[in-house]
Amino acid sequence: MSDLGGKARIERRFSQLADQNRAGLVTYVMAGDPDFDTASAILQALPAVGADIIELGFPFTDPMADGPAIQVSGLRALKAGVTLKRTLGLVHQFRKTDSDTPLILMGYYNPIYTFGPQKFLDEAKDAGVDGMIIVDLPPEEDAELCLPALDAGLSFIRLATPTTDDERLPRVLSNTSGFVYYVSITGITGAAIPDLSLVTGAVERLKRNTSLPVAVGFGIKTPEQAATIGRAADGAVIGSALVNTIAENLDDTGKAKSGLVDALLSQVQGLADGVHNAREPETRS
């Protein structure tokens, strides 16, 4: 088992992907959706079916940037009693068997503020978190969490969007680490399919401004779309499509059906195949 953690784990994973001349699959799931045990089983199994990096959402009552699928996912997690503390417990449990797969927390600042920012950073690092995406903390608020996170050895991953202009971009990238998450559409998660023809130019623009890897997300649903992203970017992020599969495999009472985990893992395997095989085989090491 590796003893790497924090930024080093993310950097090593992207370095491995670059050596193999392939993009990575970044999967998003919500902590505790639809219940703690099922979420834990999913989390533990994701790397074996091709997830290179895992984003783990933590639920919040007012997820303003999320579409209906992830909003409902968060509500299921809250109903199941999932808190930020239990989310960190899920990470700690994951790290008992996997010390190599980068794991990033994604969510909103309010639960962290309530928890206590420094306490959160200490416990997140202890649990085995590598970085975070906090969607409602702009660069102007870097002193609030971003800079302390970097000081603690954790990556702070920033979102860039189609509306991030040349004047704004350097500010967005200034304290970003780990990778840049390019949001391929304007609006909320899962609300539309990205214009894939524009992704290549957007990624090239970002790479002219940063040496960090670029992962592209929002609206990617199929292995074919994931493969297109994999040819243009360093990673493809899939979230809403996975959360929808969880929702489709619940019974009338909201409990997980027996085939839920297998259905989700089969979907991830297909997406991973699309991303990992996106580039020409003869150029891969």
Stockholm file with secondary structure:
# STOCKHOLM 1.0

chainA/1-285         MSDLGGKARIERRFSQLADQNRAGLVTYVMAGDPDFDTASAILQALPAVGADIIELGFPFTDPMADGPAIQVSGLRALKAGVTLKRTLGLVHQFRKTDSDTPLILMGYYNPIYTFGPQKFLDEAKDAGVDGMIIVDLPPEEDAELCLPALDAGLSFIRLATPTTDDERLPRVLSNTSGFVYYVSITGITGAAIPDLSLVTGAVERLKRNTSLPVAVGFGIKTPEQAATIGRAADGAVIGSALVNTIAENLDDTGKAKSGLVDALLSQVQGLADGVHNAREPETRS
#=GR chainA/1-285 SS CCCCCTHHHHHHHHHHHHHTTCCEEEEEEETTSSCHHHHHHHHHHTGGGTCSEEEEECCCSCCTTCCHHHHHHHHHHHHTTCCHHHHHHHHHHHHTTCSSSCEEEEECHHHHHHHCHHHHHHHHHHHTCCEEEETTCCGGGTTTTHHHHHHTTCEECCEECTTCCTTTHHHHHTTCCSCEEEECSSSSTTSSCCCHHHHHHHHHHHHTTCSSCEEEESSCCSHHHHHHHHHHSSEEEECHHHHHHHHHTBCTTSCBCTTHHHHHHHHHHHHHHHHHTCSCGGGCC
#=GC SS_cons         CCCCCTHHHHHHHHHHHHHTTCCEEEEEEETTSSCHHHHHHHHHHTGGGTCSEEEEECCCSCCTTCCHHHHHHHHHHHHTTCCHHHHHHHHHHHHTTCSSSCEEEEECHHHHHHHCHHHHHHHHHHHTCCEEEETTCCGGGTTTTHHHHHHTTCEECCEECTTCCTTTHHHHHTTCCSCEEEECSSSSTTSSCCCHHHHHHHHHHHHTTCSSCEEEESSCCSHHHHHHHHHHSSEEEECHHHHHHHHHTBCTTSCBCTTHHHHHHHHHHHHHHHHHTCSCGGGCC
//
